[in-house]
Amino acid sequence: MDQQTSVDAETIRQRAWIEYREPETTRVDHPVWVAEDQQSGCLAIGDVRIEAVGNLVAAVDEYERSGTDTPLLKARGQSIPRRLGRENRTAPLIDRLIPWR
């Protein structure tokens, strides 16, 4: 199956905000990497940096193909709409990661 992306992965990597978070700063039980694209509002997480960045590229690609204004959160293979997106960058990280809260 040929999976072509409609986004420039390198451009997304260059503009991404990427951060490593320890459990005590994320209120989760293990460290995570967080990658966010401020232009689209999409956010992704991963156990390692390259996973978070790859998830972000996939989320931005899916977001741009969807034609909606709802940014996506992607982790471990699934994308879901974000409850808090680019309009709430000052929200605690856990609130930005968990859209169903």
LINTA-V572089 format. One record per residue. RES is the residue in three letters. PHI is phi as a letter, one per 30 degrees, with the letter a starting at -180 (999 if undefined). PSI is psi in whole degrees, -180 to 180 (none if undefined). Layout:
# LINTA-V572089
res={RES/RES}
phi={PHI/PHI}
psi={PSI/PSI}
This chain:
# LINTA-V572089
res={MET/ASP/GLN/GLN/THR/SER/VAL/ASP/ALA/GLU/THR/ILE/ARG/GLN/ARG/ALA/TRP/ILE/GLU/TYR/ARG/GLU/PRO/GLU/THR/THR/ARG/VAL/ASP/HIS/PRO/VAL/TRP/VAL/ALA/GLU/ASP/GLN/GLN/SER/GLY/CYS/LEU/ALA/ILE/GLY/ASP/VAL/ARG/ILE/GLU/ALA/VAL/GLY/ASN/LEU/VAL/ALA/ALA/VAL/ASP/GLU/TYR/GLU/ARG/SER/GLY/THR/ASP/THR/PRO/LEU/LEU/LYS/ALA/ARG/GLY/GLN/SER/ILE/PRO/ARG/ARG/LEU/GLY/ARG/GLU/ASN/ARG/THR/ALA/PRO/LEU/ILE/ASP/ARG/LEU/ILE/PRO/TRP/ARG}
phi={999/d/c/c/c/c/c/d/e/d/d/d/e/d/c/d/c/b/b/c/b/d/e/d/c/c/h/b/d/b/d/b/c/b/b/b/c/d/d/c/i/d/b/b/b/a/d/b/e/d/d/d/d/d/d/d/e/d/d/d/d/d/d/d/d/d/i/c/c/c/d/c/c/b/a/h/i/b/c/b/d/d/d/c/c/d/d/b/d/d/d/e/e/d/d/d/d/c/d/c/d}
psi={125/118/96/138/151/1/158/105/-39/-38/-43/-43/-42/-34/-4/142/122/133/141/129/128/159/-39/-17/-11/-8/35/171/0/157/150/154/138/132/131/139/108/-28/-45/-23/1/150/145/153/160/162/-26/159/-47/-32/-44/-44/-43/-42/-37/-45/-44/-40/-44/-41/-47/-42/-47/-34/-25/-30/14/172/5/113/161/154/129/132/137/50/-14/147/138/154/144/133/-44/122/-143/-19/-9/54/-19/-3/152/148/-43/-36/-29/-25/-31/96/-16/1/none}
